[in-house]
Amino acid sequence: MMSIVAILLVAAAAAVQAFPSLSARQSIMALTTSQIDSFTPYTYYASAGYCTNVQTLAWNCGTNCNANPGFKPVASGGNGDSVQYWFVGYDPTLDTVIVSHQGTNPSEILPLITDADFFLTSLDPTLFPGISSNIEVHNGFKDDQASTATDVLAAVESAMSTYGTTSVTLVGHSLGAAITLLDSVYLPLWLPEGTTFQTIGYGLPRVGNQAFADYVDAHVHLTHINNKEDPIPICPGMFMGFVHPAGEVHIEDSAEWAACSGQDNPSTQCIVGDVPEIWDGNESDHDGPYNGIEMGC
Ligand SMILES: *[C@@H]1O[C@H](CO)[C@@H](O)[C@H](O)[C@H]1NC(C)=O
């Protein structure tokens, strides 16, 4: 089994290298220092996703909570084991509802996205009414999102009405970023027209197929930030039919943040070109630092 996977990985890498003009054509822009700094409150919210539901509901979780001191928690849940922790609340400075999902460490997420047990499957039409069955996602991520979806929706509705805002920002790291991306497709189907959404994922693995990536590009305002040689964002492999939506920002070894255009930009300034294979990656890059912030509570 491993040898077939290895052959497919080599074939996938060869396919990317067969189109060098792609990387020349797709532009890479460096973010300014103030653009990089503008992510900081969201990075802390993603990191706070690792804190327990009790800590985030009280907004008493040390550094991650103190970084956004005005936050008004509304609801939290999960158990940090079978269900990732999550929280919802309102940030008066940013005037937006925040939705955050807990991530996990490389040793727990890598088996989820590299072993042979996962598959692409359609979204549940009960949760995702009107979404085409051609849109397919990782079955494990689908189940994880489904387990908290309706609780998260109720909390967002409550936060929007309590604080009178129409802005919702979704954040998450790792597995939390994958759940967050599915929430970013789910919540707009249920919230009033005129609600504005923004999604910021850190160390996001590939979540779905080409149709999913295209849907996200058309409907979700997404930024997904990849740190250096983190191997998680190149999994599951493109050879398995998984595609990243656009919106990548790649933190380079120089600490420059590169905005990578398009889906799975093959430039060496972006994660696909920088980490062609899992063994080119460095798992310790997964948790950060993202502009000085290490993920975790
Ligand atoms: C992996 O990354 C860590 C943190 O950036 C670094 O200290 C270490 O030297 C890297 N390991 C390799 C093999 O490059």
The ligand as an SDF file (V2000), in Angstrom:
LIG
                    3D

 14 14  0  0  0  0  0  0  0  0999 V2000
   11.9770   22.1280   12.1830 C   0  0  0  0  0  0  0  0  0  0  0  0
   11.5090   23.3740   12.6190 O   0  0  0  0  0  0  0  0  0  0  0  0
   12.0170   23.7650   13.8900 C   0  0  0  0  0  0  0  0  0  0  0  0
   11.2950   25.0320   14.2970 C   0  0  0  0  0  0  0  0  0  0  0  0
   11.2880   25.9780   13.2480 O   0  0  0  0  0  0  0  0  0  0  0  0
   13.5260   23.9310   13.7800 C   0  0  0  0  0  0  0  0  0  0  0  0
   14.0580   24.2810   15.0380 O   0  0  0  0  0  0  0  0  0  0  0  0
   14.1390   22.6200   13.2960 C   0  0  0  0  0  0  0  0  0  0  0  0
   15.5230   22.7990   13.0880 O   0  0  0  0  0  0  0  0  0  0  0  0
   13.4810   22.1500   12.0230 C   0  0  0  0  0  0  0  0  0  0  0  0
   13.9570   20.8290   11.6740 N   0  0  0  0  0  0  0  0  0  0  0  0
   14.4810   20.5590   10.4940 C   0  0  0  0  0  0  0  0  0  0  0  0
   14.9060   19.1410   10.2780 C   0  0  0  0  0  0  0  0  0  0  0  0
   14.6450   21.3970    9.6240 O   0  0  0  0  0  0  0  0  0  0  0  0
  1  2  1  0
  1 10  1  0
  2  3  1  0
  3  4  1  0
  3  6  1  0
  4  5  1  0
  6  7  1  0
  6  8  1  0
  8  9  1  0
  8 10  1  0
 10 11  1  0
 11 12  1  0
 12 13  1  0
 12 14  2  0
M  END
$$$$
